[in-house]
């Protein structure tokens, strides 16, 4: 399979306004931290943090999206911090796991405009 991922971008969506948090060419897998354009942002209740990926399929067969070896996937990593005085609100047990929630852009009021 030819890798078709070209670009990944992350956004903060608030009141139907999309703010770019970062972007990276898919083949440029450098480790490191990048400054958010415009400076740090605060994620508030009701905000959506969304990733968008650009794929170009130059082949003749459809390519699925998923986590298996025959599918493409998209990853946007965002490290979130908090103020030291808020540390008690973020304390968790040593091991915490949960199922990922089901989310569809077209079903969510803040992101349906891209559908």
N, CA, C and O atoms as a GROMACS GRO file, in nm:
protein
  460
    1UNK      N    1   0.085  -0.119   0.000
    1UNK     CA    2   0.000   0.000   0.000
    1UNK      C    3   0.088   0.124   0.000
    1UNK      O    4   0.188   0.130   0.072
    2UNK      N    5   0.051   0.219  -0.079
    2UNK     CA    6   0.121   0.347  -0.084
    2UNK      C    7   0.059   0.438   0.021
    2UNK      O    8  -0.063   0.451   0.030
    3UNK      N    9   0.144   0.502   0.102
    3UNK     CA   10   0.094   0.596   0.202
    3UNK      C   11   0.036   0.716   0.130
    3UNK      O   12   0.103   0.779   0.048
    4UNK      N   13  -0.089   0.748   0.162
    4UNK     CA   14  -0.155   0.858   0.091
    4UNK      C   15  -0.178   0.980   0.179
    4UNK      O   16  -0.225   1.083   0.130
    5UNK      N   17  -0.146   0.971   0.308
    5UNK     CA   18  -0.163   1.086   0.396
    5UNK      C   19  -0.067   1.196   0.359
    5UNK      O   20   0.052   1.171   0.340
    6UNK      N   21  -0.117   1.319   0.349
    6UNK     CA   22  -0.034   1.432   0.308
    6UNK      C   23  -0.016   1.532   0.422
    6UNK      O   24   0.095   1.576   0.448
    7UNK      N   25  -0.126   1.569   0.489
    7UNK     CA   26  -0.122   1.676   0.588
    7UNK      C   27  -0.220   1.645   0.700
    7UNK      O   28  -0.328   1.593   0.676
    8UNK      N   29  -0.181   1.677   0.823
    8UNK     CA   30  -0.271   1.667   0.938
    8UNK      C   31  -0.273   1.802   1.008
    8UNK      O   32  -0.169   1.865   1.027
    9UNK      N   33  -0.393   1.845   1.047
    9UNK     CA   34  -0.411   1.973   1.116
    9UNK      C   35  -0.500   1.954   1.237
    9UNK      O   36  -0.590   1.870   1.236
   10UNK      N   37  -0.477   2.032   1.340
   10UNK     CA   38  -0.561   2.030   1.459
   10UNK      C   39  -0.624   2.166   1.481
   10UNK      O   40  -0.561   2.269   1.458
   11UNK      N   41  -0.751   2.165   1.526
   11UNK     CA   42  -0.827   2.289   1.544
   11UNK      C   43  -0.900   2.290   1.676
   11UNK      O   44  -0.936   2.184   1.730
   12UNK      N   45  -0.922   2.407   1.729
   12UNK     CA   46  -1.015   2.430   1.839
   12UNK      C   47  -1.139   2.493   1.775
   12UNK      O   48  -1.130   2.596   1.710
   13UNK      N   49  -1.256   2.429   1.795
   13UNK     CA   50  -1.381   2.479   1.738
   13UNK      C   51  -1.465   2.536   1.851
   13UNK      O   52  -1.501   2.465   1.945
   14UNK      N   53  -1.495   2.665   1.841
   14UNK     CA   54  -1.576   2.733   1.943
   14UNK      C   55  -1.670   2.829   1.871
   14UNK      O   56  -1.627   2.914   1.793
   15UNK      N   57  -1.799   2.815   1.899
   15UNK     CA   58  -1.901   2.903   1.837
   15UNK      C   59  -1.888   2.907   1.686
   15UNK      O   60  -1.892   3.014   1.625
   16UNK      N   61  -1.871   2.790   1.626
   16UNK     CA   62  -1.857   2.775   1.480
   16UNK      C   63  -1.734   2.844   1.424
   16UNK      O   64  -1.727   2.865   1.302
   17UNK      N   65  -1.639   2.881   1.506
   17UNK     CA   66  -1.514   2.942   1.462
   17UNK      C   67  -1.401   2.841   1.482
   17UNK      O   68  -1.385   2.786   1.591
   18UNK      N   69  -1.323   2.817   1.377
   18UNK     CA   70  -1.215   2.720   1.381
   18UNK      C   71  -1.082   2.792   1.399
   18UNK      O   72  -1.046   2.878   1.318
   19UNK      N   73  -1.007   2.758   1.505
   19UNK     CA   74  -0.876   2.816   1.532
   19UNK      C   75  -0.770   2.708   1.514
   19UNK      O   76  -0.777   2.603   1.577
   20UNK      N   77  -0.673   2.734   1.428
   20UNK     CA   78  -0.567   2.638   1.402
   20UNK      C   79  -0.478   2.622   1.524
   20UNK      O   80  -0.425   2.720   1.576
   21UNK      N   81  -0.461   2.498   1.569
   21UNK     CA   82  -0.371   2.468   1.680
   21UNK      C   83  -0.235   2.423   1.630
   21UNK      O   84  -0.134   2.444   1.697
   22UNK      N   85  -0.231   2.362   1.513
   22UNK     CA   86  -0.105   2.316   1.456
   22UNK      C   87  -0.128   2.234   1.332
   22UNK      O   88  -0.238   2.183   1.310
   23UNK      N   89  -0.024   2.220   1.252
   23UNK     CA   90  -0.032   2.137   1.132
   23UNK      C   91   0.105   2.077   1.105
   23UNK      O   92   0.208   2.131   1.147
   24UNK      N   93   0.104   1.965   1.034
   24UNK     CA   94   0.228   1.897   1.002
   24UNK      C   95   0.210   1.814   0.877
   24UNK      O   96   0.107   1.750   0.857
   25UNK      N   97   0.312   1.815   0.792
   25UNK     CA   98   0.311   1.725   0.678
   25UNK      C   99   0.321   1.583   0.732
   25UNK      O  100   0.401   1.556   0.821
   26UNK      N  101   0.242   1.494   0.677
   26UNK     CA  102   0.232   1.358   0.730
   26UNK      C  103   0.366   1.284   0.728
   26UNK      O  104   0.392   1.204   0.817
   27UNK      N  105   0.451   1.310   0.631
   27UNK     CA  106   0.578   1.239   0.623
   27UNK      C  107   0.687   1.307   0.707
   27UNK      O  108   0.798   1.254   0.717
   28UNK      N  109   0.657   1.421   0.767
   28UNK     CA  110   0.753   1.495   0.848
   28UNK      C  111   0.729   1.462   0.994
   28UNK      O  112   0.679   1.546   1.070
   29UNK      N  113   0.764   1.340   1.035
   29UNK     CA  114   0.731   1.291   1.169
   29UNK      C  115   0.837   1.332   1.272
   29UNK      O  116   0.886   1.246   1.346
   30UNK      N  117   0.872   1.457   1.278
   30UNK     CA  118   0.970   1.504   1.376
   30UNK      C  119   0.910   1.500   1.515
   30UNK      O  120   0.792   1.526   1.534
   31UNK      N  121   0.992   1.468   1.611
   31UNK     CA  122   0.951   1.476   1.751
   31UNK      C  123   0.983   1.617   1.798
   31UNK      O  124   1.087   1.673   1.762
   32UNK      N  125   0.896   1.673   1.875
   32UNK     CA  126   0.923   1.806   1.926
   32UNK      C  127   0.794   1.880   1.953
   32UNK      O  128   0.685   1.831   1.924
   33UNK      N  129   0.808   1.997   2.008
   33UNK     CA  130   0.693   2.079   2.041
   33UNK      C  131   0.686   2.196   1.945
   33UNK      O  132   0.788   2.251   1.905
   34UNK      N  133   0.566   2.234   1.909
   34UNK     CA  134   0.544   2.345   1.819
   34UNK      C  135   0.459   2.450   1.890
   34UNK      O  136   0.370   2.416   1.968
   35UNK      N  137   0.488   2.573   1.864
   35UNK     CA  138   0.413   2.682   1.926
   35UNK      C  139   0.279   2.696   1.856
   35UNK      O  140   0.273   2.696   1.732
   36UNK      N  141   0.172   2.710   1.932
   36UNK     CA  142   0.039   2.730   1.875
   36UNK      C  143   0.033   2.871   1.818
   36UNK      O  144   0.064   2.967   1.888
   37UNK      N  145  -0.008   2.885   1.692
   37UNK     CA  146  -0.018   3.020   1.634
   37UNK      C  147  -0.110   3.106   1.720
   37UNK      O  148  -0.221   3.065   1.752
   38UNK      N  149  -0.065   3.225   1.756
   38UNK     CA  150  -0.147   3.314   1.839
   38UNK      C  151  -0.129   3.291   1.988
   38UNK      O  152  -0.188   3.364   2.068
   39UNK      N  153  -0.049   3.191   2.028
   39UNK     CA  154  -0.024   3.166   2.169
   39UNK      C  155  -0.114   3.060   2.228
   39UNK      O  156  -0.198   3.003   2.157
   40UNK      N  157  -0.097   3.033   2.357
   40UNK     CA  158  -0.176   2.928   2.424
   40UNK      C  159  -0.326   2.955   2.414
   40UNK      O  160  -0.369   3.070   2.405
   41UNK      N  161  -0.405   2.848   2.416
   41UNK     CA  162  -0.550   2.860   2.413
   41UNK      C  163  -0.608   2.790   2.535
   41UNK      O  164  -0.544   2.703   2.595
   42UNK      N  165  -0.726   2.829   2.571
   42UNK     CA  166  -0.798   2.767   2.682
   42UNK      C  167  -0.912   2.685   2.623
   42UNK      O  168  -0.991   2.736   2.543
   43UNK      N  169  -0.921   2.559   2.662
   43UNK     CA  170  -1.029   2.472   2.615
   43UNK      C  171  -1.142   2.481   2.717
   43UNK      O  172  -1.124   2.445   2.833
   44UNK      N  173  -1.256   2.530   2.673
   44UNK     CA  174  -1.369   2.555   2.763
   44UNK      C  175  -1.478   2.449   2.742
   44UNK      O  176  -1.479   2.382   2.638
   45UNK      N  177  -1.568   2.433   2.839
   45UNK     CA  178  -1.681   2.341   2.820
   45UNK      C  179  -1.756   2.376   2.691
   45UNK      O  180  -1.785   2.493   2.665
   46UNK      N  181  -1.788   2.275   2.612
   46UNK     CA  182  -1.858   2.295   2.486
   46UNK      C  183  -1.766   2.309   2.366
   46UNK      O  184  -1.811   2.300   2.252
   47UNK      N  185  -1.635   2.331   2.390
   47UNK     CA  186  -1.540   2.339   2.279
   47UNK      C  187  -1.518   2.201   2.218
   47UNK      O  188  -1.539   2.099   2.284
   48UNK      N  189  -1.476   2.198   2.094
   48UNK     CA  190  -1.441   2.075   2.024
   48UNK      C  191  -1.296   2.089   1.980
   48UNK      O  192  -1.258   2.190   1.922
   49UNK      N  193  -1.214   1.988   2.006
   49UNK     CA  194  -1.079   1.981   1.952
   49UNK      C  195  -1.086   1.878   1.840
   49UNK      O  196  -1.117   1.761   1.863
   50UNK      N  197  -1.057   1.922   1.717
   50UNK     CA  198  -1.077   1.837   1.599
   50UNK      C  199  -0.949   1.827   1.518
   50UNK      O  200  -0.870   1.921   1.512
   51UNK      N  201  -0.929   1.712   1.456
   51UNK     CA  202  -0.817   1.692   1.364
   51UNK      C  203  -0.873   1.671   1.224
   51UNK      O  204  -0.977   1.608   1.206
   52UNK      N  205  -0.802   1.725   1.127
   52UNK     CA  206  -0.843   1.709   0.987
   52UNK      C  207  -0.721   1.658   0.911
   52UNK      O  208  -0.609   1.706   0.928
   53UNK      N  209  -0.745   1.559   0.825
   53UNK     CA  210  -0.637   1.498   0.749
   53UNK      C  211  -0.664   1.510   0.600
   53UNK      O  212  -0.778   1.497   0.554
   54UNK      N  213  -0.559   1.535   0.525
   54UNK     CA  214  -0.569   1.541   0.379
   54UNK      C  215  -0.505   1.416   0.322
   54UNK      O  216  -0.388   1.387   0.349
   55UNK      N  217  -0.581   1.342   0.244
   55UNK     CA  218  -0.533   1.222   0.178
   55UNK      C  219  -0.546   1.241   0.027
   55UNK      O  220  -0.641   1.303  -0.021
   56UNK      N  221  -0.450   1.187  -0.046
   56UNK     CA  222  -0.458   1.186  -0.192
   56UNK      C  223  -0.435   1.042  -0.235
   56UNK      O  224  -0.327   0.986  -0.214
   57UNK      N  225  -0.538   0.981  -0.296
   57UNK     CA  226  -0.529   0.844  -0.343
   57UNK      C  227  -0.498   0.848  -0.492
   57UNK      O  228  -0.585   0.879  -0.574
   58UNK      N  229  -0.375   0.816  -0.527
   58UNK     CA  230  -0.334   0.815  -0.668
   58UNK      C  231  -0.354   0.677  -0.732
   58UNK      O  232  -0.324   0.656  -0.849
   59UNK      N  233  -0.405   0.585  -0.652
   59UNK     CA  234  -0.428   0.450  -0.702
   59UNK      C  235  -0.566   0.436  -0.765
   59UNK      O  236  -0.637   0.534  -0.786
   60UNK      N  237  -0.601   0.313  -0.796
   60UNK     CA  238  -0.730   0.286  -0.860
   60UNK      C  239  -0.828   0.217  -0.765
   60UNK      O  240  -0.945   0.203  -0.799
   61UNK      N  241  -0.782   0.176  -0.648
   61UNK     CA  242  -0.867   0.106  -0.552
   61UNK      C  243  -0.898   0.197  -0.434
   61UNK      O  244  -0.815   0.279  -0.395
   62UNK      N  245  -1.018   0.182  -0.375
   62UNK     CA  246  -1.047   0.258  -0.253
   62UNK      C  247  -0.957   0.212  -0.138
   62UNK      O  248  -0.918   0.096  -0.132
   63UNK      N  249  -0.926   0.304  -0.049
   63UNK     CA  250  -0.845   0.272   0.069
   63UNK      C  251  -0.928   0.303   0.192
   63UNK      O  252  -0.981   0.414   0.206
   64UNK      N  253  -0.940   0.206   0.282
   64UNK     CA  254  -1.018   0.224   0.402
   64UNK      C  255  -0.945   0.307   0.507
   64UNK      O  256  -0.823   0.322   0.502
   65UNK      N  257  -1.021   0.360   0.599
   65UNK     CA  258  -0.967   0.438   0.710
   65UNK      C  259  -0.983   0.356   0.837
   65UNK      O  260  -1.094   0.316   0.870
   66UNK      N  261  -0.874   0.330   0.907
   66UNK     CA  262  -0.881   0.251   1.029
   66UNK      C  263  -0.744   0.220   1.082
   66UNK      O  264  -0.645   0.284   1.046
   67UNK      N  265  -0.739   0.120   1.170
   67UNK     CA  266  -0.613   0.091   1.239
   67UNK      C  267  -0.545  -0.036   1.193
   67UNK      O  268  -0.441  -0.072   1.248
   68UNK      N  269  -0.599  -0.105   1.093
   68UNK     CA  270  -0.533  -0.229   1.047
   68UNK      C  271  -0.424  -0.195   0.946
   68UNK      O  272  -0.415  -0.082   0.898
   69UNK      N  273  -0.343  -0.294   0.914
   69UNK     CA  274  -0.232  -0.273   0.821
   69UNK      C  275  -0.274  -0.232   0.681
   69UNK      O  276  -0.195  -0.170   0.610
   70UNK      N  277  -0.395  -0.266   0.638
   70UNK     CA  278  -0.440  -0.232   0.505
   70UNK      C  279  -0.520  -0.103   0.499
   70UNK      O  280  -0.584  -0.075   0.397
   71UNK      N  281  -0.518  -0.026   0.606
   71UNK     CA  282  -0.597   0.097   0.611
   71UNK      C  283  -0.508   0.216   0.646
   71UNK      O  284  -0.399   0.200   0.702
   72UNK      N  285  -0.555   0.332   0.613
   72UNK     CA  286  -0.486   0.456   0.650
   72UNK      C  287  -0.540   0.506   0.783
   72UNK      O  288  -0.652   0.474   0.821
   73UNK      N  289  -0.460   0.583   0.852
   73UNK     CA  290  -0.507   0.645   0.976
   73UNK      C  291  -0.447   0.785   0.987
   73UNK      O  292  -0.353   0.820   0.916
   74UNK      N  293  -0.504   0.862   1.076
   74UNK     CA  294  -0.464   1.001   1.093
   74UNK      C  295  -0.439   1.026   1.241
   74UNK      O  296  -0.522   0.990   1.325
   75UNK      N  297  -0.326   1.087   1.274
   75UNK     CA  298  -0.295   1.117   1.414
   75UNK      C  299  -0.252   1.262   1.426
   75UNK      O  300  -0.162   1.309   1.356
   76UNK      N  301  -0.316   1.333   1.517
   76UNK     CA  302  -0.273   1.467   1.556
   76UNK      C  303  -0.255   1.465   1.706
   76UNK      O  304  -0.350   1.444   1.780
   77UNK      N  305  -0.132   1.486   1.750
   77UNK     CA  306  -0.104   1.480   1.894
   77UNK      C  307  -0.106   1.621   1.951
   77UNK      O  308  -0.042   1.712   1.898
   78UNK      N  309  -0.180   1.636   2.059
   78UNK     CA  310  -0.190   1.764   2.128
   78UNK      C  311  -0.163   1.741   2.275
   78UNK      O  312  -0.234   1.665   2.341
   79UNK      N  313  -0.061   1.805   2.326
   79UNK     CA  314  -0.029   1.794   2.468
   79UNK      C  315  -0.098   1.907   2.541
   79UNK      O  316  -0.083   2.024   2.506
   80UNK      N  317  -0.176   1.871   2.643
   80UNK     CA  318  -0.255   1.969   2.716
   80UNK      C  319  -0.199   1.981   2.857
   80UNK      O  320  -0.171   1.881   2.924
   81UNK      N  321  -0.182   2.103   2.901
   81UNK     CA  322  -0.132   2.127   3.036
   81UNK      C  323  -0.235   2.202   3.118
   81UNK      O  324  -0.341   2.240   3.068
   82UNK      N  325  -0.203   2.222   3.243
   82UNK     CA  326  -0.293   2.296   3.332
   82UNK      C  327  -0.209   2.376   3.429
   82UNK      O  328  -0.090   2.349   3.449
   83UNK      N  329  -0.271   2.475   3.490
   83UNK     CA  330  -0.203   2.558   3.587
   83UNK      C  331  -0.178   2.476   3.714
   83UNK      O  332  -0.262   2.394   3.752
   84UNK      N  333  -0.063   2.496   3.779
   84UNK     CA  334  -0.034   2.418   3.901
   84UNK      C  335  -0.143   2.427   4.007
   84UNK      O  336  -0.168   2.330   4.077
   85UNK      N  337  -0.209   2.541   4.019
   85UNK     CA  338  -0.313   2.555   4.120
   85UNK      C  339  -0.438   2.472   4.088
   85UNK      O  340  -0.524   2.455   4.174
   86UNK      N  341  -0.448   2.420   3.965
   86UNK     CA  342  -0.562   2.335   3.927
   86UNK      C  343  -0.530   2.186   3.931
   86UNK      O  344  -0.610   2.105   3.885
   87UNK      N  345  -0.414   2.149   3.984
   87UNK     CA  346  -0.368   2.010   3.980
   87UNK      C  347  -0.467   1.912   4.042
   87UNK      O  348  -0.483   1.801   3.992
   88UNK      N  349  -0.534   1.950   4.150
   88UNK     CA  350  -0.627   1.857   4.215
   88UNK      C  351  -0.743   1.817   4.125
   88UNK      O  352  -0.797   1.707   4.140
   89UNK      N  353  -0.782   1.902   4.032
   89UNK     CA  354  -0.892   1.871   3.941
   89UNK      C  355  -0.853   1.765   3.838
   89UNK      O  356  -0.941   1.706   3.775
   90UNK      N  357  -0.723   1.742   3.820
   90UNK     CA  358  -0.677   1.650   3.716
   90UNK      C  359  -0.618   1.522   3.772
   90UNK      O  360  -0.565   1.441   3.695
   91UNK      N  361  -0.625   1.501   3.900
   91UNK     CA  362  -0.570   1.379   3.960
   91UNK      C  363  -0.653   1.258   3.915
   91UNK      O  364  -0.776   1.263   3.914
   92UNK      N  365  -0.584   1.151   3.878
   92UNK     CA  366  -0.648   1.028   3.832
   92UNK      C  367  -0.583   0.909   3.901
   92UNK      O  368  -0.470   0.920   3.949
   93UNK      N  369  -0.653   0.796   3.906
   93UNK     CA  370  -0.589   0.673   3.956
   93UNK      C  371  -0.470   0.638   3.868
   93UNK      O  372  -0.456   0.689   3.758
   94UNK      N  373  -0.385   0.550   3.919
   94UNK     CA  374  -0.264   0.511   3.844
   94UNK      C  375  -0.297   0.455   3.706
   94UNK      O  376  -0.220   0.475   3.613
   95UNK      N  377  -0.410   0.386   3.692
   95UNK     CA  378  -0.447   0.330   3.562
   95UNK      C  379  -0.591   0.371   3.533
   95UNK      O  380  -0.681   0.345   3.612
   96UNK      N  381  -0.611   0.436   3.419
   96UNK     CA  382  -0.744   0.482   3.382
   96UNK      C  383  -0.767   0.452   3.235
   96UNK      O  384  -0.695   0.505   3.150
   97UNK      N  385  -0.864   0.369   3.203
   97UNK     CA  386  -0.894   0.339   3.064
   97UNK      C  387  -1.044   0.354   3.040
   97UNK      O  388  -1.124   0.336   3.132
   98UNK      N  389  -1.079   0.386   2.918
   98UNK     CA  390  -1.220   0.399   2.883
   98UNK      C  391  -1.234   0.381   2.732
   98UNK      O  392  -1.139   0.401   2.657
   99UNK      N  393  -1.354   0.343   2.691
   99UNK     CA  394  -1.384   0.334   2.548
   99UNK      C  395  -1.386   0.474   2.489
   99UNK      O  396  -1.430   0.569   2.554
  100UNK      N  397  -1.338   0.487   2.366
  100UNK     CA  398  -1.346   0.616   2.298
  100UNK      C  399  -1.492   0.644   2.264
  100UNK      O  400  -1.563   0.553   2.221
  101UNK      N  401  -1.537   0.767   2.281
  101UNK     CA  402  -1.676   0.798   2.246
  101UNK      C  403  -1.695   0.797   2.096
  101UNK      O  404  -1.602   0.824   2.019
  102UNK      N  405  -1.816   0.766   2.053
  102UNK     CA  406  -1.848   0.773   1.911
  102UNK      C  407  -1.874   0.918   1.876
  102UNK      O  408  -1.950   0.986   1.943
  103UNK      N  409  -1.810   0.965   1.771
  103UNK     CA  410  -1.824   1.104   1.730
  103UNK      C  411  -1.827   1.111   1.580
  103UNK      O  412  -1.741   1.054   1.513
  104UNK      N  413  -1.924   1.182   1.525
  104UNK     CA  414  -1.932   1.204   1.381
  104UNK      C  415  -1.945   1.354   1.359
  104UNK      O  416  -2.032   1.419   1.416
  105UNK      N  417  -1.856   1.408   1.275
  105UNK     CA  418  -1.858   1.552   1.248
  105UNK      C  419  -1.994   1.600   1.204
  105UNK      O  420  -2.040   1.706   1.247
  106UNK      N  421  -2.060   1.525   1.119
  106UNK     CA  422  -2.187   1.569   1.061
  106UNK      C  423  -2.301   1.570   1.162
  106UNK      O  424  -2.403   1.635   1.140
  107UNK      N  425  -2.285   1.498   1.274
  107UNK     CA  426  -2.391   1.492   1.374
  107UNK      C  427  -2.372   1.594   1.486
  107UNK      O  428  -2.458   1.604   1.574
  108UNK      N  429  -2.263   1.668   1.486
  108UNK     CA  430  -2.232   1.761   1.594
  108UNK      C  431  -2.254   1.904   1.547
  108UNK      O  432  -2.204   1.945   1.442
  109UNK      N  433  -2.327   1.980   1.624
  109UNK     CA  434  -2.364   2.117   1.586
  109UNK      C  435  -2.244   2.202   1.550
  109UNK      O  436  -2.250   2.280   1.454
  110UNK      N  437  -2.134   2.190   1.624
  110UNK     CA  438  -2.016   2.276   1.603
  110UNK      C  439  -1.938   2.239   1.477
  110UNK      O  440  -1.865   2.323   1.423
  111UNK      N  441  -1.951   2.116   1.428
  111UNK     CA  442  -1.868   2.074   1.315
  111UNK      C  443  -1.950   2.036   1.192
  111UNK      O  444  -1.891   2.004   1.088
  112UNK      N  445  -2.082   2.037   1.199
  112UNK     CA  446  -2.165   1.993   1.086
  112UNK      C  447  -2.145   2.078   0.960
  112UNK      O  448  -2.174   2.031   0.850
  113UNK      N  449  -2.098   2.200   0.975
  113UNK     CA  450  -2.081   2.289   0.859
  113UNK      C  451  -1.981   2.236   0.757
  113UNK      O  452  -1.985   2.276   0.641
  114UNK      N  453  -1.891   2.147   0.798
  114UNK     CA  454  -1.792   2.094   0.701
  114UNK      C  455  -1.848   1.979   0.620
  114UNK      O  456  -1.782   1.933   0.526
  115UNK      N  457  -1.965   1.930   0.652
  115UNK     CA  458  -2.022   1.814   0.583
  115UNK      C  459  -2.091   1.854   0.452
  115UNK      O  460  -2.145   1.769   0.382
   0.00000   0.00000   0.00000
